[in-house]
Amino acid sequence: MPAVVVLGVQWGDEGKGKATDQLGSRIDYVVKFNGGNNAGHTVVVGGEKYALHLLPSGILSPGVVPVIGNGVVIDIEVLFEEIDALESRGVDTSRLRVSSAAHVIAPYNRTVDKVTERFLGKRRIGTTGRGIGPTYSDKINRVGVRIQDLFDEKILREKVEGALDQKNHLLVKVYNRRAITVDETVEDLLRHAERLRPYVGDTPLELNRALDDGKTLVFEAGQATMLDIDHGTYPFVTSSSATAGGACTGSGVGPTRIDRVVGVAKAYTTRVGEGPFPTELLDDDGEWLRQTGGEFGTTTGRPRRTGWYDSVVSRYASRVNGLTDIVLTKLDVLTGRESIPVCVAYEVDGKRFDEMPDDQSDFHHATPVYEHLDGWTEDITAARDFDDLPKNAQRYLLRLEEISGTRISAIGVGPGREATIVRHDLLG
């Protein structure tokens, strides 16, 4: 049975939760392998909207085991707030598994994140201020706190002391903030330890055994390709690996066990936070996309930046991730447009780029080269087959498929779980 990676092709918010949810009734495990509660999935089930931030979207599918992998950084308080919110709505969360090797977002990580971003001023990255980046920094600097440390207070205290030796100098001497005490930090981290314990285990071992037993696994990325720490628009990126390779390092499952890599893209493009965005619209069209598409952050509520579909980004994501399929979401948002621009290349100082510029400065100064495709006015939200779509919508999809480098296997035509056209089986 297959192991499938589902990830974002653009800058996030493409609808990965819905794509994973579409597979939910046919899979056994959904694994979140990177990021933290700095991103969100919105999933609509039976007319009810669920906003998930830290939990994998598989938590909403009965019988599926949701797993938070070792590559995730976890704010324990947020985790239990989310669990309590779902349980209050009748969702069973008892199947959740959490890697003992995942890192914990300590209170001082949140503090450092917020003060550092303010200190950067106009050079700010556009973080959510939730402590994600500083926690990954601690991980790389080998002063991080892991989930397993919460069950040994002596080790936990030693690790917190080591981390605060550095951070208090920074907070007091650079940012003019008060020092954080070891006792208050340890007390905060231990509050949920016993409640957390039943969820915790050796998830890499469990996942590999599940594959040995013929189970189907979906690996669900947070953020997206263009926010990947290595392959994104650095430095305006997240602090983890949001591309297909991250599924292996963030879960403990080897690359030879991955069968398919599914990229999720909107029928247009959005971005949250700072950084270059070649097709960004700063006019009425951009506001129309924002309002019609409901482009406001699941986690922060921030208005998303909006722009037309960028096939240069899609081709890049296809190459970097080895995509086998694309799930295109929010096609219905474009209904009513007489003409729909699609970016097919960039121009930088008179030079045409058909592929992603390798130089950061070139990408920052890129202007889109557009091809204009005919739009449609018919309501497509009831379409369940490709042939149900208006001819111009079909032509739009076929052109996107041609210039994106990967087949479009599923198309979202509305927010609901059922509002999807399937052209190719993602598990076939």
ChimeraX attribute file (.defattr): number of C-alpha atoms within 10 A of each C-alpha:
attribute: neighborCount
match mode: 1-to-1
recipient: residues
	/A:1	14
	/A:2	18
	/A:3	23
	/A:4	25
	/A:5	30
	/A:6	30
	/A:7	34
	/A:8	30
	/A:9	33
	/A:10	28
	/A:11	23
	/A:12	27
	/A:13	28
	/A:14	28
	/A:15	24
	/A:16	32
	/A:17	25
	/A:18	26
	/A:19	28
	/A:20	25
	/A:21	23
	/A:22	21
	/A:23	17
	/A:24	21
	/A:25	13
	/A:26	15
	/A:27	24
	/A:28	21
	/A:29	26
	/A:30	32
	/A:31	28
	/A:32	30
	/A:33	30
	/A:34	28
	/A:35	26
	/A:36	31
	/A:37	22
	/A:38	21
	/A:39	18
	/A:40	25
	/A:41	25
	/A:42	20
	/A:43	25
	/A:44	19
	/A:45	16
	/A:46	9
	/A:47	10
	/A:48	8
	/A:49	12
	/A:50	17
	/A:51	17
	/A:52	22
	/A:53	21
	/A:54	26
	/A:55	28
	/A:56	27
	/A:57	29
	/A:58	29
	/A:59	25
	/A:60	22
	/A:61	21
	/A:62	14
	/A:63	16
	/A:64	21
	/A:65	21
	/A:66	26
	/A:67	29
	/A:68	29
	/A:69	30
	/A:70	25
	/A:71	25
	/A:72	28
	/A:73	31
	/A:74	26
	/A:75	21
	/A:76	21
	/A:77	14
	/A:78	15
	/A:79	16
	/A:80	16
	/A:81	11
	/A:82	18
	/A:83	20
	/A:84	14
	/A:85	12
	/A:86	18
	/A:87	13
	/A:88	10
	/A:89	9
	/A:90	9
	/A:91	15
	/A:92	16
	/A:93	19
	/A:94	13
	/A:95	13
	/A:96	21
	/A:97	22
	/A:98	25
	/A:99	24
	/A:100	21
	/A:101	23
	/A:102	25
	/A:103	25
	/A:104	26
	/A:105	29
	/A:106	24
	/A:107	17
	/A:108	21
	/A:109	22
	/A:110	19
	/A:111	18
	/A:112	21
	/A:113	19
	/A:114	15
	/A:115	15
	/A:116	18
	/A:117	17
	/A:118	15
	/A:119	12
	/A:120	10
	/A:121	9
	/A:122	10
	/A:123	11
	/A:124	16
	/A:125	19
	/A:126	16
	/A:127	19
	/A:128	20
	/A:129	19
	/A:130	20
	/A:131	26
	/A:132	27
	/A:133	25
	/A:134	22
	/A:135	27
	/A:136	24
	/A:137	14
	/A:138	16
	/A:139	17
	/A:140	10
	/A:141	10
	/A:142	12
	/A:143	19
	/A:144	23
	/A:145	26
	/A:146	22
	/A:147	25
	/A:148	19
	/A:149	22
	/A:150	23
	/A:151	15
	/A:152	11
	/A:153	14
	/A:154	10
	/A:155	14
	/A:156	23
	/A:157	19
	/A:158	15
	/A:159	19
	/A:160	21
	/A:161	18
	/A:162	15
	/A:163	20
	/A:164	19
	/A:165	13
	/A:166	11
	/A:167	18
	/A:168	19
	/A:169	15
	/A:170	16
	/A:171	20
	/A:172	13
	/A:173	12
	/A:174	11
	/A:175	15
	/A:176	11
	/A:177	14
	/A:178	11
	/A:179	16
	/A:180	17
	/A:181	13
	/A:182	19
	/A:183	11
	/A:184	10
	/A:185	18
	/A:186	20
	/A:187	12
	/A:188	15
	/A:189	23
	/A:190	18
	/A:191	13
	/A:192	14
	/A:193	17
	/A:194	11
	/A:195	10
	/A:196	18
	/A:197	15
	/A:198	12
	/A:199	17
	/A:200	18
	/A:201	16
	/A:202	15
	/A:203	22
	/A:204	20
	/A:205	12
	/A:206	16
	/A:207	21
	/A:208	17
	/A:209	12
	/A:210	15
	/A:211	18
	/A:212	10
	/A:213	10
	/A:214	12
	/A:215	17
	/A:216	19
	/A:217	25
	/A:218	27
	/A:219	30
	/A:220	29
	/A:221	28
	/A:222	34
	/A:223	30
	/A:224	29
	/A:225	32
	/A:226	26
	/A:227	27
	/A:228	23
	/A:229	18
	/A:230	17
	/A:231	18
	/A:232	20
	/A:233	20
	/A:234	16
	/A:235	16
	/A:236	20
	/A:237	27
	/A:238	28
	/A:239	20
	/A:240	24
	/A:241	28
	/A:242	32
	/A:243	32
	/A:244	29
	/A:245	15
	/A:246	21
	/A:247	29
	/A:248	21
	/A:249	17
	/A:250	27
	/A:251	27
	/A:252	20
	/A:253	20
	/A:254	13
	/A:255	14
	/A:256	8
	/A:257	13
	/A:258	18
	/A:259	13
	/A:260	20
	/A:261	23
	/A:262	30
	/A:263	32
	/A:264	31
	/A:265	29
	/A:266	26
	/A:267	24
	/A:268	26
	/A:269	25
	/A:270	28
	/A:271	23
	/A:272	20
	/A:273	17
	/A:274	16
	/A:275	16
	/A:276	17
	/A:277	22
	/A:278	20
	/A:279	25
	/A:280	20
	/A:281	18
	/A:282	11
	/A:283	9
	/A:284	9
	/A:285	14
	/A:286	19
	/A:287	18
	/A:288	16
	/A:289	22
	/A:290	19
	/A:291	13
	/A:292	13
	/A:293	17
	/A:294	12
	/A:295	21
	/A:296	17
	/A:297	17
	/A:298	17
	/A:299	16
	/A:300	12
	/A:301	9
	/A:302	13
	/A:303	17
	/A:304	20
	/A:305	22
	/A:306	25
	/A:307	24
	/A:308	23
	/A:309	24
	/A:310	30
	/A:311	24
	/A:312	22
	/A:313	23
	/A:314	29
	/A:315	20
	/A:316	21
	/A:317	28
	/A:318	22
	/A:319	12
	/A:320	14
	/A:321	21
	/A:322	17
	/A:323	24
	/A:324	19
	/A:325	23
	/A:326	29
	/A:327	30
	/A:328	28
	/A:329	25
	/A:330	22
	/A:331	20
	/A:332	21
	/A:333	23
	/A:334	21
	/A:335	18
	/A:336	13
	/A:337	13
	/A:338	12
	/A:339	13
	/A:340	19
	/A:341	20
	/A:342	24
	/A:343	23
	/A:344	22
	/A:345	20
	/A:346	25
	/A:347	17
	/A:348	16
	/A:349	9
	/A:350	8
	/A:351	9
	/A:352	15
	/A:353	19
	/A:354	14
	/A:355	15
	/A:356	19
	/A:357	17
	/A:358	8
	/A:359	8
	/A:360	14
	/A:361	11
	/A:362	16
	/A:363	19
	/A:364	15
	/A:365	15
	/A:366	23
	/A:367	21
	/A:368	23
	/A:369	18
	/A:370	17
	/A:371	12
	/A:372	13
	/A:373	17
	/A:374	14
	/A:375	20
	/A:376	22
	/A:377	13
	/A:378	13
	/A:379	13
	/A:380	20
	/A:381	19
	/A:382	14
	/A:383	18
	/A:384	18
	/A:385	13
	/A:386	17
	/A:387	11
	/A:388	13
	/A:389	20
	/A:390	17
	/A:391	14
	/A:392	15
	/A:393	24
	/A:394	15
	/A:395	15
	/A:396	21
	/A:397	18
	/A:398	14
	/A:399	13
	/A:400	23
	/A:401	19
	/A:402	13
	/A:403	17
	/A:404	21
	/A:405	20
	/A:406	21
	/A:407	19
	/A:408	24
	/A:409	19
	/A:410	23
	/A:411	28
	/A:412	28
	/A:413	24
	/A:414	19
	/A:415	21
	/A:416	17
	/A:417	16
	/A:418	16
	/A:419	19
	/A:420	26
	/A:421	21
	/A:422	17
	/A:423	15
	/A:424	12
	/A:425	10
	/A:426	20
	/A:427	15
	/A:428	7
